[in-house]
Amino acid sequence: MLQSRMTRTLTYLFVSMTVGALMLMWMETGPIRTVRMPLTAVGSGGGLIFGTDVPVQQIKWRNIVILAADRSDADIARSCHFVVAVDSTGRGGRVLATDLWKRQADGYHTFAPGHDWNSDSIGVCFVGKLTDSVLDGEQFRDFIKLVRALQDGLRVPSERVYLYNDLDDRSPLPSEGFVQAFSRRLL
């Protein structure tokens, strides 16, 4: 009797372990994907893009919307995730991540019919006019670096990078030269 009981127990143990192992193999997912951080996103403070208070929600951010403001303290600049301004010398660019980005919160920068752009779009505010006169400056180069780093780090294709007037035709038009220079430099 003792022999048959031990045999049954060992048989049940072997069968349950085999079934459990097969279920675990069936439920196995792919390897863990690491987050690629482009070198252009690395700056002081541990990285502008991935240096946030909470983990970056890569799956959330599907679009990038470019807006323009006259001043860095304008309402539109405060409602975006990033602001690209001119530094205090007036020559170089300065890229700032706002609290909205650091908290991975929705912006309130884009109000266009047909889609809730604020919930899945990164708002980038360019301080100044989107004209040909800015194309040779440090601010434009830093702006392009930021947009490309966002595209690369969050896997946003170029067809999902919008100028605000693409979404709302009532907004001011950037110059044709700006549109062409910007479009050529996207990933």
N, CA, C and O of each residue as an XYZ file, in Angstrom:
748
protein
N       0.821     -1.188      0.000
C       0.000      0.000      0.000
C       0.865      1.251      0.000
O       0.587      2.214     -0.715
N       1.924      1.224      0.817
C       2.806      2.369      0.889
C       3.508      2.581     -0.439
O       3.711      3.717     -0.869
N       3.880      1.479     -1.093
C       4.570      1.564     -2.382
C       3.674      2.213     -3.432
O       4.152      3.068     -4.177
N       2.410      1.850     -3.522
C       1.516      2.399     -4.538
C       1.187      3.870     -4.249
O       1.015      4.668     -5.171
N       1.101      4.214     -2.974
C       0.823      5.612     -2.617
C       1.996      6.502     -3.009
O       1.785      7.591     -3.542
N       3.219      6.066     -2.760
C       4.396      6.834     -3.111
C       4.504      6.928     -4.637
O       4.878      7.981     -5.154
N       4.198      5.896     -5.340
C       4.245      5.907     -6.804
C       3.232      6.892     -7.358
O       3.545      7.662     -8.266
N       2.023      6.874     -6.819
C       1.006      7.831     -7.274
C       1.421      9.264     -6.990
O       1.261     10.130     -7.850
N       1.950      9.533     -5.804
C       2.364     10.882     -5.442
C       3.470     11.373     -6.363
O       3.421     12.504     -6.845
N       4.450     10.543     -6.607
C       5.543     10.928     -7.506
C       5.041     11.106     -8.946
O       5.503     11.995     -9.662
N       4.114     10.275     -9.355
C       3.544     10.399    -10.700
C       2.786     11.717    -10.827
O       2.956     12.439    -11.809
N       1.939     12.039     -9.826
C       1.209     13.309     -9.849
C       2.159     14.504     -9.824
O       1.938     15.491    -10.525
N       3.202     14.414     -9.025
C       4.183     15.489     -8.957
C       4.866     15.674    -10.312
O       5.016     16.802    -10.780
N       5.277     14.586    -10.935
C       5.934     14.654    -12.242
C       4.990     15.231    -13.300
O       5.401     16.080    -14.092
N       3.745     14.786    -13.324
C       2.784     15.267    -14.318
C       2.485     16.754    -14.094
O       2.448     17.519    -15.058
N       2.274     17.172    -12.855
C       1.947     18.578    -12.596
C       3.139     19.481    -12.925
O       2.951     20.573    -13.460
N       4.349     19.047    -12.615
C       5.525     19.848    -12.959
C       5.708     19.933    -14.470
O       6.078     20.988    -14.986
N       5.456     18.850    -15.181
C       5.571     18.856    -16.636
C       4.523     19.779    -17.251
O       4.839     20.575    -18.135
N       3.283     19.676    -16.789
C       2.220     20.546    -17.299
C       2.534     22.009    -16.974
O       2.355     22.878    -17.827
N       2.996     22.289    -15.765
C       3.365     23.657    -15.383
C       4.493     24.196    -16.250
O       4.444     25.349    -16.679
N       5.502     23.387    -16.512
C       6.621     23.822    -17.358
C       6.145     24.081    -18.780
O       6.564     25.059    -19.399
N       5.284     23.231    -19.305
C       4.758     23.426    -20.657
C       3.918     24.700    -20.731
O       3.993     25.434    -21.717
N       3.119     24.968    -19.693
C       2.320     26.200    -19.684
C       3.211     27.432    -19.622
O       2.939     28.424    -20.298
N       4.266     27.383    -18.825
C       5.190     28.511    -18.757
C       5.885     28.739    -20.093
O       6.071     29.882    -20.510
N       6.270     27.651    -20.767
C       6.895     27.797    -22.088
C       5.895     28.366    -23.095
O       6.270     29.166    -23.953
N       4.647     27.968    -22.999
C       3.618     28.466    -23.912
C       3.350     29.950    -23.675
O       3.092     30.685    -24.628
N       3.406     30.405    -22.422
C       3.122     31.801    -22.081
C       4.345     32.703    -22.219
O       4.243     33.910    -22.000
N       5.481     32.149    -22.572
C       6.706     32.932    -22.639
C       6.584     34.046    -23.675
O       6.061     33.843    -24.771
N       7.072     35.215    -23.307
C       7.086     36.347    -24.221
C       8.484     36.497    -24.801
O       9.406     35.771    -24.429
N       8.627     37.439    -25.707
C       9.930     37.699    -26.300
C      10.871     38.309    -25.276
O      10.478     38.606    -24.148
N      12.096     38.487    -25.678
C      13.058     39.084    -24.746
C      12.688     40.522    -24.405
O      12.007     41.196    -25.178
N      13.127     40.972    -23.276
C      12.848     42.331    -22.841
C      13.580     43.289    -23.758
O      14.782     43.150    -23.985
N      12.845     44.273    -24.291
C      13.452     45.268    -25.170
C      13.990     46.411    -24.334
O      13.278     46.962    -23.494
N      15.217     46.762    -24.556
C      15.790     47.895    -23.842
C      15.434     49.172    -24.580
O      15.169     49.148    -25.782
N      15.427     50.269    -23.873
C      15.126     51.568    -24.454
C      16.405     52.126    -25.049
O      17.401     52.292    -24.345
N      16.382     52.416    -26.338
C      17.530     53.046    -26.972
C      17.477     54.527    -26.684
O      16.461     55.175    -26.935
N      18.557     55.071    -26.161
C      18.622     56.501    -25.911
C      19.609     57.095    -26.902
O      20.811     56.849    -26.806
N      19.103     57.882    -27.862
C      20.021     58.471    -28.826
C      20.978     59.439    -28.153
O      20.629     60.096    -27.172
N      22.189     59.522    -28.688
C      23.187     60.401    -28.101
C      22.748     61.851    -28.120
O      23.147     62.628    -27.252
N      21.933     62.231    -29.098
C      21.491     63.620    -29.159
C      20.542     63.959    -28.019
O      20.327     65.134    -27.720
N      19.973     62.944    -27.383
C      19.049     63.198    -26.284
C      19.767     63.323    -24.953
O      19.162     63.709    -23.953
N      21.050     62.998    -24.935
C      21.797     63.043    -23.687
C      22.330     64.447    -23.482
O      23.016     64.990    -24.348
N      22.025     65.019    -22.372
C      22.523     66.350    -22.047
C      22.767     66.425    -20.560
O      22.796     65.401    -19.877
N      22.937     67.598    -20.068
C      23.140     67.739    -18.637
C      21.874     67.324    -17.908
O      20.768     67.561    -18.393
N      22.026     66.729    -16.786
C      20.871     66.312    -15.991
C      20.364     64.944    -16.377
O      19.216     64.624    -16.067
N      21.165     64.108    -17.043
C      20.772     62.736    -17.306
C      19.954     62.536    -18.553
O      19.368     61.467    -18.722
N      19.884     63.490    -19.416
C      19.168     63.305    -20.663
C      17.872     64.083    -20.668
O      17.065     63.985    -19.744
N      17.688     64.838    -21.695
C      16.515     65.699    -21.791
C      15.245     64.891    -22.010
O      14.202     65.194    -21.429
N      15.331     63.869    -22.843
C      14.131     63.119    -23.193
C      13.796     62.060    -22.152
O      12.637     61.924    -21.761
N      14.790     61.312    -21.701
C      14.511     60.221    -20.786
C      14.768     60.586    -19.326
O      14.623     59.735    -18.448
N      15.141     61.819    -19.053
C      15.337     62.273    -17.680
C      14.051     62.854    -17.123
O      13.955     64.062    -16.907
N      13.072     62.008    -16.891
C      11.757     62.454    -16.427
C      11.509     61.973    -14.997
O      12.228     61.112    -14.489
N      10.493     62.533    -14.360
C      10.144     62.147    -12.989
C       9.500     60.761    -12.938
O       9.618     60.052    -11.938
N       8.833     60.388    -14.001
C       8.211     59.068    -14.115
C       8.743     58.422    -15.399
O       9.256     59.127    -16.268
N       8.632     57.107    -15.534
C       9.139     56.481    -16.759
C       8.450     57.043    -18.010
O       7.255     57.337    -17.997
N       9.220     57.184    -19.074
C       8.677     57.680    -20.337
C       7.699     56.649    -20.889
O       8.018     55.464    -20.988
N       6.512     57.111    -21.245
C       5.462     56.226    -21.748
C       5.564     56.148    -23.275
O       4.819     56.805    -24.002
N       6.503     55.329    -23.733
C       6.786     55.265    -25.157
C       5.576     54.917    -26.002
O       5.423     55.433    -27.109
N       4.731     54.065    -25.502
C       3.582     53.627    -26.301
C       2.533     54.731    -26.430
O       1.731     54.714    -27.364
N       2.532     55.682    -25.508
C       1.542     56.756    -25.511
C       1.824     57.780    -26.601
O       0.898     58.238    -27.270
N       3.076     58.143    -26.788
C       3.439     59.253    -27.660
C       3.538     58.786    -29.102
O       4.510     58.137    -29.487
N       2.531     59.117    -29.898
C       2.458     58.654    -31.281
C       2.732     59.756    -32.291
O       3.071     59.468    -33.439
N       2.589     61.025    -31.883
C       2.732     62.162    -32.794
C       3.611     63.227    -32.160
O       3.791     63.268    -30.943
N       4.155     64.089    -33.014
C       4.862     65.283    -32.569
C       4.207     66.455    -33.290
O       4.059     66.437    -34.512
N       3.817     67.470    -32.532
C       3.194     68.658    -33.112
C       4.095     69.856    -32.831
O       4.455     70.118    -31.683
N       4.455     70.578    -33.886
C       5.325     71.745    -33.785
C       4.468     73.001    -33.785
O       3.656     73.216    -34.685
N       4.660     73.829    -32.762
C       3.935     75.083    -32.649
C       4.943     76.222    -32.554
O       6.124     75.995    -32.290
N       4.474     77.439    -32.769
C       5.344     78.612    -32.656
C       4.720     79.587    -31.669
O       3.499     79.716    -31.585
N       5.588     80.274    -30.921
C       5.147     81.299    -29.969
C       6.091     82.483    -30.078
O       7.265     82.330    -30.417
N       5.568     83.657    -29.789
C       6.393     84.865    -29.848
C       7.399     84.922    -28.706
O       8.518     85.405    -28.884
N       7.001     84.426    -27.522
C       7.859     84.494    -26.342
C       7.809     83.153    -25.619
O       6.837     82.406    -25.737
N       8.874     82.859    -24.866
C       8.915     81.586    -24.140
C       7.945     81.555    -22.967
O       7.655     80.479    -22.445
N       7.434     82.712    -22.536
C       6.462     82.720    -21.454
C       5.025     82.793    -21.960
O       4.100     82.999    -21.175
N       4.836     82.628    -23.252
C       3.488     82.658    -23.824
C       2.705     81.431    -23.353
O       3.284     80.412    -22.978
N       1.384     81.552    -23.380
C       0.531     80.448    -22.937
C       0.796     79.169    -23.718
O       0.792     78.080    -23.144
N       1.025     79.290    -25.017
C       1.242     78.092    -25.829
C       2.535     77.391    -25.436
O       2.597     76.162    -25.454
N       3.569     78.151    -25.082
C       4.839     77.544    -24.662
C       4.662     76.764    -23.361
O       5.247     75.694    -23.194
N       3.870     77.287    -22.453
C       3.642     76.603    -21.173
C       2.768     75.372    -21.331
O       2.747     74.521    -20.442
N       2.058     75.254    -22.421
C       1.162     74.118    -22.609
C       1.789     73.006    -23.445
O       1.137     72.003    -23.736
N       3.047     73.181    -23.828
C       3.762     72.172    -24.620
C       4.697     71.360    -23.726
O       4.907     71.694    -22.560
N       5.249     70.296    -24.290
C       6.177     69.437    -23.561
C       7.616     69.923    -23.637
O       8.395     69.729    -22.704
N       7.967     70.556    -24.752
C       9.319     71.086    -24.936
C       9.232     72.502    -25.488
O       8.321     72.831    -26.248
N      10.187     73.330    -25.099
C      10.286     74.700    -25.607
C      11.702     74.876    -26.145
O      12.678     74.576    -25.457
N      11.804     75.363    -27.376
C      13.098     75.653    -27.984
C      13.176     77.161    -28.133
O      12.523     77.748    -28.995
N      13.981     77.781    -27.284
C      14.075     79.239    -27.226
C      15.489     79.676    -27.589
O      16.377     78.850    -27.796
N      15.675     80.959    -27.660
C      16.999     81.539    -27.866
C      17.590     81.801    -26.489
O      16.887     82.277    -25.598
N      18.883     81.494    -26.298
C      19.490     81.717    -24.984
C      19.689     83.203    -24.700
O      19.377     84.053    -25.535
N      20.198     83.497    -23.541
C      20.309     84.892    -23.100
C      21.255     85.719    -23.977
O      21.129     86.943    -24.016
N      22.199     85.082    -24.680
C      23.103     85.829    -25.555
C      22.427     86.202    -26.864
O      22.901     87.080    -27.586
N      21.313     85.530    -27.172
C      20.610     85.808    -28.422
C      21.185     85.061    -29.611
O      20.707     85.226    -30.733
N      22.204     84.240    -29.383
C      22.830     83.516    -30.502
C      22.488     82.032    -30.495
O      22.092     81.489    -31.526
N      22.632     81.379    -29.372
C      22.464     79.935    -29.312
C      21.047     79.512    -28.991
O      20.216     80.322    -28.580
N      20.787     78.240    -29.184
C      19.485     77.690    -28.857
C      19.471     77.162    -27.432
O      20.520     76.920    -26.836
N      18.282     76.986    -26.900
C      18.109     76.463    -25.550
C      16.866     75.588    -25.573
O      15.774     76.064    -25.884
N      17.025     74.319    -25.247
C      15.912     73.375    -25.271
C      15.539     73.044    -23.838
O      16.380     72.628    -23.042
N      14.263     73.236    -23.520
C      13.785     72.979    -22.168
C      12.649     71.969    -22.197
O      11.743     72.061    -23.025
N      12.707     71.010    -21.291
C      11.582     70.093    -21.092
C      10.702     70.699    -20.010
O      11.193     71.069    -18.944
N       9.415     70.803    -20.275
C       8.504     71.398    -19.304
C       8.062     70.358    -18.268
O       8.364     69.172    -18.396
N       7.354     70.816    -17.257
C       6.836     69.902    -16.240
C       5.863     68.888    -16.831
O       5.759     67.763    -16.341
N       5.156     69.283    -17.876
C       4.240     68.327    -18.513
C       5.006     67.102    -19.002
O       4.553     65.972    -18.820
N       6.164     67.322    -19.622
C       6.963     66.191    -20.116
C       7.549     65.401    -18.949
O       7.533     64.171    -18.956
N       8.061     66.104    -17.961
C       8.684     65.420    -16.828
C       7.689     64.540    -16.085
O       8.064     63.515    -15.515
N       6.420     64.939    -16.092
C       5.370     64.140    -15.441
C       4.669     63.210    -16.432
O       3.791     62.441    -16.042
N       5.054     63.275    -17.731
C       4.423     62.491    -18.790
C       2.922     62.754    -18.853
O       2.128     61.842    -19.078
N       2.551     64.006    -18.651
C       1.139     64.413    -18.658
C       0.730     64.880    -20.052
O       1.565     65.307    -20.848
N      -0.555     64.792    -20.329
C      -1.075     65.311    -21.592
C      -0.822     66.805    -21.671
O      -0.894     67.513    -20.667
N      -0.527     67.271    -22.862
C      -0.383     68.703    -23.073
C      -1.747     69.314    -23.331
O      -2.760     68.614    -23.329
N      -1.772     70.587    -23.548
C      -3.002     71.269    -23.964
C      -2.606     72.307    -24.995
O      -2.843     73.504    -24.837
N      -1.997     71.809    -26.051
C      -1.397     72.648    -27.077
C      -2.126     72.626    -28.410
O      -2.027     73.584    -29.177
N      -2.851     71.567    -28.701
C      -3.437     71.414    -30.022
C      -4.937     71.176    -29.912
O      -5.389     70.208    -29.299
N      -5.687     72.073    -30.513
C      -7.139     71.945    -30.521
C      -7.589     71.947    -31.971
O      -7.848     73.003    -32.547
N      -7.680     70.777    -32.548
C      -8.094     70.622    -33.936
C      -9.198     69.563    -33.976
O      -9.152     68.583    -33.232
N     -10.161     69.760    -34.822
C     -11.292     68.813    -34.862
C     -10.878     67.435    -35.361
O      -9.944     67.297    -36.152
N     -11.587     66.425    -34.887
C     -11.426     65.073    -35.399
C     -10.517     64.162    -34.604
O     -10.531     62.951    -34.828
N      -9.730     64.690    -33.688
C      -8.809     63.839    -32.927
C      -8.396     64.576    -31.655
O      -8.263     65.800    -31.653
N      -8.197     63.831    -30.588
C      -7.688     64.423    -29.344
C      -6.162     64.419    -29.402
O      -5.511     63.523    -28.864
N      -5.607     65.424    -30.056
C      -4.157     65.504    -30.278
C      -3.382     65.652    -28.980
O      -2.217     65.258    -28.917
N      -3.982     66.198    -27.964
C      -3.265     66.437    -26.716
C      -2.959     65.160    -25.947
O      -2.010     65.131    -25.163
N      -3.731     64.118    -26.150
C      -3.537     62.897    -25.373
C      -2.407     62.021    -25.895
O      -1.844     61.240    -25.128
N      -2.055     62.125    -27.179
C      -1.015     61.236    -27.713
C       0.054     61.968    -28.521
O       0.810     61.344    -29.266
N       0.116     63.288    -28.374
C       1.075     64.083    -29.150
C       2.001     64.871    -28.239
O       1.578     65.443    -27.235
N       3.266     64.888    -28.609
C       4.257     65.692    -27.908
C       4.232     67.080    -28.525
O       4.410     67.228    -29.734
N       4.015     68.084    -27.711
C       4.008     69.459    -28.190
C       5.396     70.062    -28.080
O       5.978     70.097    -26.996
N       5.932     70.539    -29.206
C       7.229     71.208    -29.229
C       6.989     72.650    -29.668
O       6.513     72.899    -30.775
N       7.319     73.589    -28.796
C       7.101     75.000    -29.086
C       8.410     75.651    -29.518
O       9.386     75.654    -28.768
N       8.426     76.198    -30.723
C       9.565     76.947    -31.248
C       9.298     78.411    -30.952
O       8.327     78.975    -31.457
N      10.140     79.035    -30.142
C       9.933     80.437    -29.788
C      10.496     81.299    -30.912
O      11.706     81.344    -31.134
N       9.611     81.970    -31.602
C       9.971     82.800    -32.738
C       9.107     82.440    -33.927
O       8.249     81.561    -33.840
N       9.332     83.104    -35.011
C       8.554     82.860    -36.226
C       9.217     81.759    -37.048
O      10.444     81.669    -37.102
N       8.413     80.934    -37.679
C       8.913     79.835    -38.500
C       9.191     80.357    -39.909
O       8.442     80.089    -40.848
N      10.280     81.106    -40.031
C      10.638     81.742    -41.304
C      12.028     81.295    -41.732
O      12.742     80.615    -40.995
N      12.390     81.699    -42.943
C      13.710     81.355    -43.474
C      14.841     81.957    -42.661
O      15.953     81.429    -42.676
N      14.590     83.041    -41.957
C      15.653     83.734    -41.225
C      16.218     82.910    -40.068
O      17.325     83.198    -39.615
N      15.506     81.903    -39.576
C      15.989     81.099    -38.441
C      16.758     79.863    -38.877
O      17.334     79.178    -38.031
N      16.787     79.557    -40.162
C      17.332     78.287    -40.635
C      18.827     78.122    -40.397
O      19.300     76.993    -40.266
N      19.570     79.196    -40.337
C      21.015     79.097    -40.154
C      21.444     79.235    -38.701
O      22.642     79.200    -38.418
N      20.523     79.388    -37.786
C      20.868     79.649    -36.396
C      21.003     78.398    -35.552
O      20.586     77.305    -35.936
N      21.601     78.599    -34.389
C      21.787     77.519    -33.414
C      20.433     77.014    -32.897
O      20.273     75.825    -32.619
N      19.480     77.911    -32.773
C      18.158     77.519    -32.288
C      17.529     76.492    -33.224
O      16.961     75.505    -32.756
N      17.619     76.704    -34.530
C      17.040     75.755    -35.485
C      17.769     74.416    -35.414
O      17.129     73.366    -35.477
N      19.095     74.434    -35.283
C      19.858     73.178    -35.180
C      19.458     72.405    -33.923
O      19.277     71.188    -33.975
N      19.319     73.105    -32.795
C      18.894     72.434    -31.567
C      17.463     71.912    -31.684
O      17.141     70.846    -31.158
N      16.626     72.651    -32.361
C      15.243     72.237    -32.616
C      15.217     70.933    -33.417
O      14.483     70.006    -33.078
N      16.018     70.870    -34.472
C      16.084     69.655    -35.298
C      16.635     68.487    -34.487
O      16.127     67.371    -34.591
N      17.670     68.729    -33.681
C      18.222     67.660    -32.831
C      17.156     67.101    -31.897
O      17.050     65.888    -31.720
N      16.368     67.994    -31.299
C      15.314     67.554    -30.392
C      14.276     66.712    -31.120
O      13.929     65.626    -30.657
N      13.778     67.194    -32.248
C      12.734     66.466    -32.973
C      13.261     65.102    -33.429
O      12.552     64.101    -33.330
N      14.489     65.058    -33.924
C      15.066     63.784    -34.364
C      15.279     62.833    -33.185
O      15.062     61.628    -33.315
N      15.702     63.366    -32.035
C      15.877     62.526    -30.850
C      14.536     61.964    -30.389
O      14.455     60.803    -29.988
N      13.485     62.780    -30.444
C      12.152     62.292    -30.096
C      11.703     61.220    -31.079
O      11.156     60.192    -30.678
N      11.933     61.459    -32.359
C      11.559     60.468    -33.365
C      12.279     59.151    -33.126
O      11.663     58.086    -33.148
N      13.579     59.225    -32.900
C      14.376     58.019    -32.736
C      14.070     57.310    -31.424
O      13.856     56.098    -31.406
N      14.048     58.053    -30.337
C      13.849     57.445    -29.033
C      12.452     56.901    -28.810
O      12.277     55.928    -28.077
N      11.445     57.520    -29.439
C      10.058     57.100    -29.237
C       9.452     56.459    -30.477
O       8.265     56.134    -30.505
N      10.276     56.281    -31.495
C       9.874     55.619    -32.746
C       8.665     56.309    -33.399
O       7.662     55.670    -33.718
N       8.787     57.606    -33.583
C       7.737     58.386    -34.239
C       8.158     58.599    -35.687
O       9.152     59.281    -35.939
N       7.423     58.031    -36.650
C       7.810     58.207    -38.060
C       7.568     59.636    -38.531
O       6.783     60.373    -37.934
N       8.241     60.014    -39.595
C       8.160     61.396    -40.082
C       6.746     61.774    -40.507
O       6.386     62.949    -40.437
N       5.938     60.819    -40.942
C       4.569     61.163    -41.339
C       3.676     61.478    -40.140
O       2.526     61.878    -40.319
N       4.185     61.305    -38.933
C       3.437     61.659    -37.724
C       4.036     62.874    -37.015
O       3.745     63.125    -35.846
N       4.870     63.622    -37.730
C       5.401     64.889    -37.224
C       4.673     65.988    -37.981
O       4.774     66.084    -39.204
N       3.933     66.823    -37.241
C       3.060     67.813    -37.861
C       3.465     69.229    -37.468
O       3.855     69.481    -36.328
N       3.371     70.128    -38.406
C       3.371     71.545    -38.082
C       1.925     71.876    -37.728
O       1.000     71.285    -38.285
N       1.724     72.806    -36.817
C       0.379     73.063    -36.317
C      -0.599     73.414    -37.440
O      -1.771     73.040    -37.381
N      -0.127     74.126    -38.456
C      -1.048     74.503    -39.530
C      -1.477     73.294    -40.369
O      -2.435     73.396    -41.135
N      -0.783     72.144    -40.242
C      -1.249     70.910    -40.885
C      -2.550     70.430    -40.249
O      -3.364     69.781    -40.907
N      -2.743     70.748    -38.979
C      -3.912     70.285    -38.236
C      -5.014     71.332    -38.149
O      -6.194     70.992    -38.062
N      -4.632     72.588    -38.173
C      -5.594     73.682    -38.067
C      -5.210     74.748    -39.088
O      -4.237     75.477    -38.895
N      -5.972     74.835    -40.168
C      -5.607     75.745    -41.258
C      -5.811     77.218    -40.907
O      -5.481     78.093    -41.707
N      -6.348     77.499    -39.726
C      -6.493     78.893    -39.300
C      -5.215     79.441    -38.669
O      -5.106     80.643    -38.425
N      -4.248     78.559    -38.403
C      -3.014     79.007    -37.755
C      -2.083     79.642    -38.789
O      -2.212     79.383    -39.985
N      -1.142     80.477    -38.325
C      -0.218     81.141    -39.260
C       0.638     80.125    -40.001
O       1.059     79.118    -39.433
N       0.885     80.397    -41.256
C       1.683     79.501    -42.086
C       3.168     79.772    -41.904
O       3.591     80.928    -41.905
N       3.963     78.718    -41.749
C       5.413     78.923    -41.769
C       5.850     79.203    -43.206
O       5.113     78.933    -44.155
N       7.046     79.741    -43.348
C       7.529     80.020    -44.706
C       7.784     78.705    -45.436
O       8.052     77.676    -44.817
N       7.696     78.760    -46.741
C       7.936     77.561    -47.556
C       9.347     77.033    -47.345
O       9.561     75.821    -47.314
N      10.317     77.944    -47.200
C      11.702     77.542    -46.947
C      11.844     76.791    -45.636
O      12.586     75.812    -45.552
N      11.129     77.251    -44.604
C      11.169     76.568    -43.314
C      10.580     75.164    -43.444
O      11.162     74.200    -42.944
N       9.446     75.043    -44.100
C       8.790     73.747    -44.258
C       9.709     72.775    -44.985
O       9.837     71.625    -44.566
N      10.346     73.207    -46.057
C      11.237     72.334    -46.818
C      12.467     71.937    -46.004
O      12.846     70.766    -45.980
N      13.095     72.918    -45.334
C      14.288     72.616    -44.538
C      13.950     71.675    -43.390
O      14.718     70.761    -43.088
N      12.814     71.892    -42.753
C      12.390     71.046    -41.647
C      12.090     69.626    -42.140
O      12.538     68.655    -41.531
N      11.345     69.501    -43.222
C      10.959     68.202    -43.759
C      12.163     67.383    -44.187
O      12.187     66.168    -43.987
N      13.162     68.030    -44.773
C      14.371     67.310    -45.225
C      15.163     66.740    -44.064
O      15.857     65.736    -44.227
N      15.075     67.349    -42.913
C      15.912     66.942    -41.784
C      15.248     65.918    -40.861
O      15.893     65.447    -39.924
N      13.998     65.563    -41.089
C      13.345     64.562    -40.249
C      13.951     63.192    -40.534
O      14.485     62.945    -41.615
N      13.859     62.307    -39.545
C      14.340     60.929    -39.745
C      13.421     60.213    -40.708
O      13.641     59.041    -41.016
